[in-house]
Amino acid sequence: MQVAQVPPERIVIVGQSLGTAVTSAVVEHFAEKGMDFAGVVLVAGFTSIPNLLTGYSILGYIPILSPFGTHPALQRLLASYVVDEWPSVTRIANIVRQSKKLRLFIIHSKDDPEIPWSHSEGLFAAAANATTDGGMDTDLFQKMKARSTTAMGDGSFISTWKASSDKIIREEIVGHGRKLPPATFHTRWSLTIYRTQQDLDLCTCCSGCSEGLRYGRWRYPTAMRVGRPMR
């Protein structure tokens, strides 16, 4: 930010897959310093490394560590060998509590062969619970989530949790995304950034005014992406 001379309120920071853990850590670090980004996007995230390992399958077919997931003692044994757990679920909750202004987007595909989309459900639940003082039980959370969920067809849906005008958390679960062609993948990426920009009412004009779209002078807010290369 200092080198590029771009303020945090003009930066959308994006993490994909393992990069979502780094993104969560970075955003939490700056939130503790009172700095909020324009938007945070987590694509195919996970709650923590131990939780990810117990449900991990090679190419979605071979659950090599599944026995650990069914026995608490084995889970604790596996966790004891993990040097850094990358607890995104805890960090996301801290980010929500500490941020004065937050636009958090959580995106996942139901047919992700490596990271089950239930992890993004866990991240969304943690973020939503952090907007309340005492938290919510599962039944209350599910009822409130259902009221703000829109079915998009083909198993896809969008859930929006609006704690206030300054704190909005959105979960977008798509039915398919495992083998997207490059053009489709980049289109989805662009639309995600565009929706973030619309929600934030950020200027889209190179000259600094809202007339940019009318004359085709499009410019994204600066996007910092962390994670594996886009396919």
Secondary structure, DSSP 8 states (H G I E B T S, - for coil): -TTTT--GGGEEEEEETTHHHHHHHHHHHHHHTT---SEEEEES--S-HHHHHHT--BTTTB-TTHHHHT-HHHHHHHHHT-S----HHHHHHHHHHH-SSEEEEEEEETT-SSS-THHHHHHHHHHHHTTSSS---HHHHHHHHHHTEEEEETTEEEEEEEEETTEEEEEEEES--TT--HHHHHHHHHHHHHHHHHHHT---BTTSSTTTTTTT-B---EEEEEES---
